[in-house]
Amino acid sequence: MGAIRTPIPVKLIAPMLAADPASFQPAQEALEERFGPLDFVSNDLPFTFTRYYAEELGEHLLRRFVSVRDLIDPGELAGIKLWSNTLEDSLRRAGKRTVNVDPGYVCGGKLVLATTKDQAHRIYLCDGIYAEATLLYRAGKFVPQPWTYPDYASEPYHRILMDIRTRYMAQLRAAER
């Protein structure tokens, strides 16, 4: 039997989608109010991988990644996803979402995203929330899995996530001192 250990804290990220870049700001402010200062905000990237969100969020979508400075317990992910769903609802206009916020975390070995959608490769957490190891970190880079969405398999996303992971690893090293 293995000894039960407290998990290593992880880096909370919130990839967001919106048609209007101004829609990111209230979501970012809410994230900071709830979880503390952001330590990374990416440039906005065109989101051209699917039209799945176009009807509700609009055309010409943009993706923005943010990460929170303070590390979290990975066991908090389901509650954070429930909170982000409430946030999205609070920012609706004319019944439609203005921003999609998909929380997850980066740690030493993977990118994990929270979702409400069950699939064979997803693990149930609680309260209708599942977790997916979207990317694994191997041999100095993020590696897509067969289920990884095309945007998360793309090089621009990997560069952003590597930057976030580098920040995370530096935080862990500083905490060990």
N, C-alpha and C positions, 0 to 999 in steps of 0.2 A: 504494500500500500504506500502510495506517495504521500508526502507531507503536504498539507494544504498551506498555500502561501498567498500573501496579498499580491494581487497582480501589479505589474509595473504600470505606472500611469502612461497614458497615451495622449496624442495630440489631436484635439477636436478640430475637425474641418467642416466647412459648410459650403459645398459646391452649390451655386445658385444659377437659375435660368430666369431671364426676363427679356421682354422685347424692348423695353425702355430702360436705359441705364439708370435713370433716376429711381426706378423701382427697387434697385439694390440697397439704396441708402437706408430706408426705414427698417429693412431686414437686418442690415449690419448694425444699426443702432440698437435694435432689440437684442441681437446676439451679444453685443458688448454689455448691455445692461444686465443681462442674465448670467453671462459666463465670464465677463471681464474683458480687458482690452484685446483687440486683434493685433497679431504681430505679423500678419501677412495678408495682403490684398493683391490678387493678380490683376493683370490687364484683362479687359473683356475680350473674349474669344468668340468668333462667329460659331454658332451652333448649327451645323448643317447635316448632322448625322441621321436625323429622323424628323418627320413632321408630326410626331405623336402629340406634341404639346401645342402645336400652332393654333388649333381651334380655340383653346382656352387662353393661352398666354399671348398669342399674336404671332405675326410673321417676323422674320429676320431676328431670331432669338440670339441672345448673347449668354455666354457662360462666364461666371466669375467664381473664383475660389477664394475663400478666406480661411484663416486659421486663428485659433484663439491662443493667446500667450500661455495662460495657465493650463497645465496638464490636468486630465480628468481620469477617473477610474473607468475602465472600459465597461464595467457593469452598469454605467449610467446611460448607455447608448439608447436603450428603448425609451426611457423617459425623455431624452432629448428629442427623439423623433416625434413623440407625442406632442411635445412642446412646439416643435417646428410646424407640425400640422395645424396647431391652433394659431400660430403666428401667420401662416399663409392665409387662413380663414379671415383673420383680423385685417388683412391688407387687401381683401377682395374689393373690386369695383364692378358694379353692375352684375354681381353674382359670379364673376370670373376672377380667378387668381391673377395677380399681377406679378408674382414671383413664385418660383418653386425652390424650396430649400431642402436639400438632401444631406442631412448630417451623416457624418462618419468619423473615422479616425485613422490616423497614420501612426504606426508603431515601427519597431525595428524590422519586422518581417513581412508586413502586409499593409494594404489599404482595405479597410472594412467600411461598408456602407450599410445604413439601415434602410429598410423598406417595409411596406405593408403587403407586398406581394410574395406569396409562397411559391417556391420552385424546389426541385429535387436537391439543388446545391445550396439551399439557404437553411439556416438554423433558426428555429423559433426561439425568441427571447422571452417575451411576455406581452400581454395586453395587445395582441394583434401585430406585433412588430417582429420582424425577422432580421438577421444579419447575414451579409454576404462578404466573403473574402474576395473582393473584386480583382485585386492585383496582389501577387506575391513579390517579395523582394528577394532576388537571387543574384549572386555574382555581380553585385554592384548596380543592379538596375531593376526596375519594376517589370514583371512578366505577366502578360495577360493570361487568363484562363479561358477554356472553351466558352464559358458563359459571360465573359467580360463584354460589356457594351462597346461598340466601335469607338466612341469618343474616348472612353477610358483606356483603350488600347493604343491611342494615338500618341505620337511623340510630343506634341505641345503639352498635353496633359501630364505626360511622364516628367517633362522638365519642371513643371510647376510642382508636382508631387515630390520630386527629388529635392527641390528647394525647401519645401515644408519638412521633409524627412531630415534634411541636414540641420535645420533649426532644432527639430525635436531631439536628434542625437546629441547636439551641443548642450541642450537643456539637461539631458540625462547625465552627461559627463560633469557638468557644473554642479549638479545636485550630489554627485558622489564625493565631491571635494569637501 
